[in-house]
Amino acid sequence: MVILFDSNIFGAARMLVAYSCAMIAFMCICVPNQLMSNASNDFFTQGYCTNWYNYRPSTRINLILIMTRGIKTLETRAGQIIDINFESFSEVMKRSISFITAFRSLYAAYQDEQCV
């Protein structure tokens, strides 16, 4: 279906709508996860910028423990394989467009071979 965009306009439009819906759904998953990761990084930075070294020793120990926990950013993973964030979203977009281009060029080469 991806290959025959030139000959079947209705099918191409349907495929474009399906692809767009899938990418929007994936983006709706990636946005909150990216915001959570950004907030996790900001949590550590804000904790460090509070002049923690001027506080009482008991408060200082608690802040250091919180900052130590904040060093590792919170990330949501898909199947323990890939982080779900804007970087993975852009990779999926790039690879899907590359697959479409590769399939179209293979189909064009096949059509040229059939014509000869």
Backbone torsions as a table, in degrees:
resi	resn	phi	psi	omega
1	MET	NA	-38.5	-179.2
2	VAL	-64.3	-32.7	-172.1
3	ILE	-76.3	-30.6	-170.9
4	LEU	-94.1	38.9	179.9
5	PHE	-63.3	-33.9	-175.5
6	ASP	-71.9	-34.7	-173.8
7	SER	-94.6	-20.3	-176.0
8	ASN	-129.6	90.7	-176.2
9	ILE	-66.3	-41.2	-179.8
10	PHE	-63.5	-43.4	177.4
11	GLY	-64.9	-37.5	177.7
12	ALA	-65.0	-41.5	178.5
13	ALA	-65.1	-41.1	178.0
14	ARG	-63.0	-42.2	178.9
15	MET	-66.3	-38.2	178.1
16	LEU	-64.4	-41.2	178.2
17	VAL	-65.6	-43.5	179.7
18	ALA	-64.1	-43.3	178.6
19	TYR	-63.6	-43.4	179.8
20	SER	-63.5	-42.5	178.7
21	CYS	-63.7	-41.0	178.9
22	ALA	-64.7	-41.5	-180.0
23	MET	-69.5	-36.8	177.3
24	ILE	-66.5	-40.6	178.2
25	ALA	-63.8	-42.2	178.6
26	PHE	-66.0	-37.2	177.9
27	MET	-65.8	-37.5	178.4
28	CYS	-65.7	-23.5	174.7
29	ILE	-82.4	-37.6	-175.6
30	CYS	-74.1	-33.8	-175.9
31	VAL	-61.0	-52.6	179.8
32	PRO	-62.8	-34.5	179.2
33	ASN	-68.4	-37.2	176.6
34	GLN	-67.9	-40.4	178.1
35	LEU	-63.8	-38.0	177.4
36	MET	-64.8	-41.3	178.7
37	SER	-65.7	-41.3	177.9
38	ASN	-63.8	-41.8	178.8
39	ALA	-64.3	-36.0	177.9
40	SER	-63.9	-42.5	177.2
41	ASN	-66.0	-41.0	179.3
42	ASP	-65.6	-32.6	179.9
43	PHE	-60.2	-45.7	178.5
44	PHE	-66.0	-45.9	-177.8
45	THR	-61.9	-44.8	179.6
46	GLN	-66.4	-36.7	176.7
47	GLY	-63.6	-37.5	-179.8
48	TYR	-73.6	-31.9	-176.6
49	CYS	-82.8	5.9	-177.3
50	THR	-87.8	11.8	-176.3
51	ASN	56.2	49.7	-175.8
52	TRP	-60.8	-23.4	-178.8
53	TYR	-73.3	-11.2	177.5
54	ASN	-92.6	-5.6	-177.4
55	TYR	-83.0	171.4	175.5
56	ARG	-62.3	156.3	-177.4
57	PRO	-59.9	-37.7	-179.4
58	SER	-68.9	-40.2	177.2
59	THR	-68.2	-37.8	179.6
60	ARG	-62.1	-41.3	178.9
61	ILE	-63.8	-43.0	178.5
62	ASN	-63.7	-42.3	178.3
63	LEU	-65.0	-38.7	178.7
64	ILE	-65.3	-39.3	176.9
65	LEU	-64.3	-41.4	178.5
66	ILE	-64.7	-43.4	179.5
67	MET	-66.4	-36.3	177.2
68	THR	-62.4	-40.1	177.2
69	ARG	-68.1	-31.3	-178.6
70	GLY	-79.1	-7.6	179.0
71	ILE	-63.3	-42.5	179.0
72	LYS	-83.5	118.8	-177.4
73	THR	-73.3	149.0	175.9
74	LEU	-78.7	128.7	179.9
75	GLU	-138.9	139.4	173.9
76	THR	-95.0	133.3	-177.1
77	ARG	-115.8	147.6	176.7
78	ALA	-98.9	106.0	177.3
79	GLY	63.5	28.8	-178.3
80	GLN	57.0	23.9	-177.9
81	ILE	-113.0	-48.4	-171.8
82	ILE	-135.1	141.3	174.6
83	ASP	-74.2	142.3	178.0
84	ILE	-97.4	104.5	178.4
85	ASN	-156.1	-171.9	-178.5
86	PHE	-64.8	-31.7	179.4
87	GLU	-64.5	-44.1	178.2
88	SER	-68.9	-32.8	176.6
89	PHE	-63.1	-44.5	179.8
90	SER	-67.4	-34.9	176.8
91	GLU	-64.2	-42.6	178.9
92	VAL	-63.7	-41.6	177.8
93	MET	-61.6	-47.5	-178.6
94	LYS	-63.1	-43.7	-177.9
95	ARG	-69.4	-36.3	179.7
96	SER	-67.8	-40.3	176.5
97	ILE	-66.4	-36.6	177.2
98	SER	-64.3	-40.8	177.4
99	PHE	-63.4	-43.1	179.0
100	ILE	-61.1	-44.6	179.5
101	THR	-63.8	-42.3	180.0
102	ALA	-65.1	-43.1	178.8
103	PHE	-64.6	-38.6	177.9
104	ARG	-64.9	-41.1	-179.9
105	SER	-69.8	-36.5	175.4
106	LEU	-64.0	-40.8	179.4
107	TYR	-66.6	-40.0	178.2
108	ALA	-64.0	-40.3	177.9
109	ALA	-65.6	-38.5	177.4
110	TYR	-65.0	-42.1	179.4
111	GLN	-65.0	-41.0	178.1
112	ASP	-63.3	-37.1	178.8
113	GLU	-69.2	-35.9	179.2
114	GLN	-69.2	-32.8	-177.7
115	CYS	-74.0	-25.5	-177.8
116	VAL	-82.1	NA	NA
